[in-house]
Amino acid sequence: MEDRKIRVAITHGDTNGIGYELIFKTFEEPEMLELCTPIIYGSPKAAVYHRKVLNLNTQFSIINSADEAKDGRINLLTTYEEETKIDLGQATPESGTAAIKALDRAMSDFREDAYDVLVTAPLNDSNIQVEGYAFPGNTHYLETCIGEGKKALVILVNQQIRIACLTEGMDMKDIPAAISKENIKEKATLFFNTLRRDFRISNPRIAILALNPRTNEDEKFGKEEQETIIPAINELADQGIEAFGPYSADHFFGTGAFSHFDGVLAMYHDQGFAPFKALSPEYGVLYNAGLPLIVTASDQTVGYDKAGKNIEDPNNFRQAIYLAIDAFRNRVCYDEAYKHPLEKLYHERKDESEKTRFGIPKKHSNTPFVDKKPSVPYESKEDPDTTTPTSDN
């Protein structure tokens, strides 16, 4: 890894929201400029306006291209020259266009290797429906630009838990039809690989939640667990992925069982994100997995009601930068380590006995922990191997 500061690209978000307040307050701390070199993709005129309204003294240098960025200062890259009317606290077409222009320039510069990671300031997903940009949100825009045909997975991260959702952006009535064995395997595999590569967890354990609730140990609702989720978990285990479950959400979060896992895959938004915010209302970072570029964002709304009032806490945004930097370093180290893998410990021979000497029998249970009342809410009657083994102690 090169001995240099990591270049952090930051898009300014919705110009009528709290984006510039978060950026300026984050880099008021001089230690931040020792940690990284920020390149703000935005508008000098908008930045000056927000700085004046917020009564902040943050200094920045205006640049026209990323290669002009210097260490030890805030570099503000001009993404558009025209005047943009700023109506603080209002969702306007102009503010949505300004957000998209910043993202578009950042995507172009990524293709030129102009920076290392991207952190996006809050924007209004419903306000970026600009002509020529038919994207329902920030993540979809990134997928289209640099996803290479693959889907990204949004992981919500704090100090206690990492949660991703199998389904996103759909009505509740459509969720059961969207839950398939292939979808579960795809998302869980991406989650697993991201935890290994970007979070430096050697063998991550992933909990998969059930779709349907239950009232007691025997009564079940729905058939998704038996027909879809359990078979998917079994196939993941056969592929060497430590996936466990399915767990009913109430017991899983209520008993603190989530602390035994490195990641949690929920079936839908509220099932995962609601307990996440209850566990840690002050801190959360959105991590976009599955992209060639490391992209993070603070778990904050565009904040129209707080815009221009100088009352927003920048800690979430600062944590998003920290996570992006850590993930970049982890990814570089991981890729370097696996660039030249060691040779096999055995030689192919006619006699396979030498090969089997190094084989490790694979064992898998539905739960990696045992509490006072083990709970595996759904047990397949057809496959007894999916039941939870009891402790021999």
N, C-alpha and C positions, 0 to 999 in steps of 0.2 A: 504493500500500500504506500502511495506517495506521501512524503512528509510535507503536507500542506494543509491549509484550512479547507474544510468542506464548504463548497459553494451551495448555499440554500436559496433557491428561487422561491419567491413569495408573491402570489397574485393578490391584488388589492381587494377583490370581492366586489360586492354591491357598494357603489359609491355613496349611497344614501343610508348605509348602515354603519356598523361599528368596526369595519375592517381596518381603517387607518388608525383608529384609536388603539386597537390591539397591537398593531405593528409598532407604532411609536412607543407605547408603554413597554413593550417587550424589550426593545433595544435602548431604553433608558438605562438599563443595567449594563455598565461597561464590560462586565464579564462575558456578555453575549457576543461581543465583537472579538473577544479572544478565542471563543469557541468555534466561530464560523464566519463566513463572509456572506452577508445577505445581499441579494439582488431583488429589489422590489419591482415587480411588473405592474406599472400603474400610470398615473398622470401627475406630472409636477404641479399642475394647476389645482387638481383635486387635493393633492397632498398638502399644499400650502393652505388651502381653504380649511381643511380639517384641523391642521395644526393651529391655525388662528382661532377657530371656534373653540377648540379644546383647551386653549391657553397652555400649550406644551412648547418646550424649547428644543425638541429633538432636531438635530441637524442631519441633512442628507446631501449627497452629491448626485447631480443629474448626469446620466450617461445615455448614450444612444445605442450601444450594443453591449452584450454581456462581456465581451473580451476587454472592455474598458474598466470593469469592476476592480476595485482595489481593496486589499485587506485593511481592517481597522476602521472601516467607515460604512455607513448605510448607503448603498448604491441604488438609486432610483432610476430604472430604465423606462424611458418614454415609450408607451405602447400606442398612443394616439395623440395627435396634435390639436385636433379640433376642440372647441369649447363644449363642455358638457354641463348642463344645468344641474345643480345639486339641490335637491329638496330633501333635507334630512328627515328621516322617518317615513318617507313615502316610497312606495313601489312604483317606479316609472320605467317606461321603455328605455330611456336614456341610461339609467343606472344598470339595467340588465345588459345593454349593449356594451357598456364600459367593462363589465365583468367578463363577458365573452371575449372581448378584444385582448384583455390581459392574458386569459387562458390560451387564446390562439397563438399569441406571440411566444408564450412560454413553451408550447408544444413545438413550435418551429425551432426554437433554440435548443430544445432537448435533442432533436435529431442531429444537431451540430455539436453535441456533447459540451454545451456551454455551461452546464451546472451539474450538480450531483443529485440533489433531491428537490422535491417540490412540496411546499406547504401552502394550502389555499385558505385565504381568509373567507369568512362566511358570505354566502350569496343566497339569493332567493331562487330556488329551483323553478318555481312557477313564473319567474320573471326573466328567464333567459330563452324564451321562445321567440328568438329573433329570426327574421327571415333568413333562410340558409343554415340555421342552426336548430334543427328540430330535435332537441335533446331534453328529456324529462328531468335531467339532473346532472350534477357535476360528474358523478361516477360514469354515467352513460356517455358523457362527452369524452372523458378520458379513454374509455374503452374503444370508442370509435376512432380516436386519433392515434393511439399507440398500443391498443390491445391486441393487434395482430389477429383479429378474429376471435379472441378468447374473452370470456366474461370475467370481470373482476369480482372479488369477494370483499365486502366491507366488514371489517372487524372492529368492534368497539372495545377499547383498551383502557384499563385503569390499573392501579396497583394491586387490585385483588383478583381480577378476572378478565378474560378475553372472550367475547361473545360474537358469533356471526349468525346470520339467519339464512335458512335454506331458501325461503321465498321473500321477495321484496316488492313493494309497490303494487300490490293487488288487493282486491276486496276479499274479505274473510270468506265469502261463499265460494271463491275460486281457489282457495288454498289447498283443500284436499286433492283436487285434480292435478295440482302442480307438484305434489309430493310423489316422486318416483324413485325406484331403486337406483337408477342411473344418476339422477340429480343428487341424491344423498352421497353416493360414492364419489361423484365429481367434486362436490363442495368439501366433503370431509378430506379427500386427498389433497386438494389445494390448501386447505387449512393446515393439515399435517405438514406439508412441505414448506409452507410459509413459516411455521413455528420453528422448524429445523433451520432453515436458511437465514431468515431475517431476525428471529428472536433468539437464536443460538440455544435451542432446547434439543438435546440429542435424540431423545425418543419421546415425543409428546404424547400425552394421553388426552383423548378427546371424548367428552360426554355428549351423547346425542339424546335430545329430549323427545318425549312422546308427543303425539298430536292430541290424543284424546285424554280426558281426565278419568279418574276412578274414584269410587267412594270407599272401597275396602280392598283387602288383599285379593279377593276372588272376582269381584264384579268389574267388567271392562265395558268400554263404550267404543264402538267403531271397530273397523277391521284393518286400518292402515298399519298398525303395529305388527300384526301377525303376517300380513301379506307383503308388506313393503319394507318397513323400517328394520325389523329383525333380520330378514334375509340380507339386506344391504350391510348391516353391521357384521354379519358372519363373513360375507365376502371381503369386506375391508380387513378383517382379522386374518383371513387367508393370504392377503397381500402384504401382511406385515405391518399394517396400520393399527395402532392401539386405539380402537374405537369401542366404546362401552355404552350400554343402555338397552332399550330406551327408558328414560327416567321421567316420571311425572314431575312437572315443573314445581308444584307446590311443595312437595316433599324435598325435592332437590335443592331448592333455594332456602326453604324454611329450616332445614337441618344443617345448612352450611356445607352440604356435600360437594358443592362446586369448588371448594378449596382443595380438593384432592385431584383436580384436573388442570391441565395446561390450557385447555380451550373448551368452549361449549358451543355446540351447534343447535340452535333453536329452530323450530319449524316455521315460525312467523315472527314478525316485528315485535309486537307487544309481549310475546312470550319471553323473549330474550332481553329486549331493551328496557322494558319497564322495571324488572328487578335490578338491572345494571344501574339505572339512575337512582333507584332506591338505596342501593348499597353505597353509591358514591355520587351524591348530587353535585359536588363541587368540581369533580375532575373526571374528564373523559376525552379520549382522543380517537378519531376515526382513522383507521389504517386501511388503505386500498391494496389488497393482496392480489397477486396474479398479473401484475403489470411489470414491464421491463424497467419502469421508473418507480422509485419509492415516493409515494404520495401520502401525505397525512393532512389532517385538518382538525381543528379543535371542535369538540362536540358542543357547538354554540349555534344559535340561530342568527339570522342576519341582524337582529336586534334593532328594529326600527323604533321601538319604544324607548331605547336607550341612546340612540344616535345623537351625537353632539353634546351630551350631558356630562361626559368625563366621569362616568360611574362604573364602567365595565372593568372587571378584574382580568388582567392579561395572563393569569397563571395557566389556564387551559391552552392558550395559544403557545405559550412558552414550552409547555410539555409536548405539544405537537412537534415543535422543532427538535426538542431533545430526542424524541422517539425516532424521528426521521434520521437524525445523525447516527444514533445507535444502530438502527436497522441497516444503514449504509455500511457501517464498519463491519457489522456481522456478516452481511452478504459478501463483502469483499473477502473476508477471512474464510468463509465457507467455500466460495468458489475457488480460492487459491488452494485450499486443502484438498479439494476433490478434482483439481486439474490433472494431477498425476497420481492416480490411485495405486496402492501397493498391489503387487502380484498376488494371486491366489495362494493359499497355504498348502495346496495339494497339486499334484500333477495328474492329468488324465491318464488312466491306465485301464487295461482290460479288466483288472481286478478292482472292483468298485469299493473294496473294503477300506482302502486308504482314504478314499473320499469321505466315507461315512464316519471315519474317526473324528472329523472336524465338524460334523453336523450337530447342530443343537436342536433338540426337539422343541417344537413350537407349542406353547401353551397359551390359552386365552380364556379368560373368564369374563363374565358380563360386568364385573365391578372390581376395581383395583383396591377397594377399601372395604372394611367391615366395621359398621357402627353397631350400636346397641340393638337396632332393629333394621337389619339389612333390607333394602327395598329395591327390587327390580320389578317395576310395575307391570311388565308384560312378559310372560313366559310362554314360549311357543310349545304347544302340545305336540306338534309334529317333530320337533327337534329338541330332544332332552338336553343337548349340549349347551343350549342357550340359557339354562337356569343358573342361578348364582350358587357357587359352592359355598358350603358353610365352613367356618373356621374349625381347624382341628384342635385349637388351643382350649 
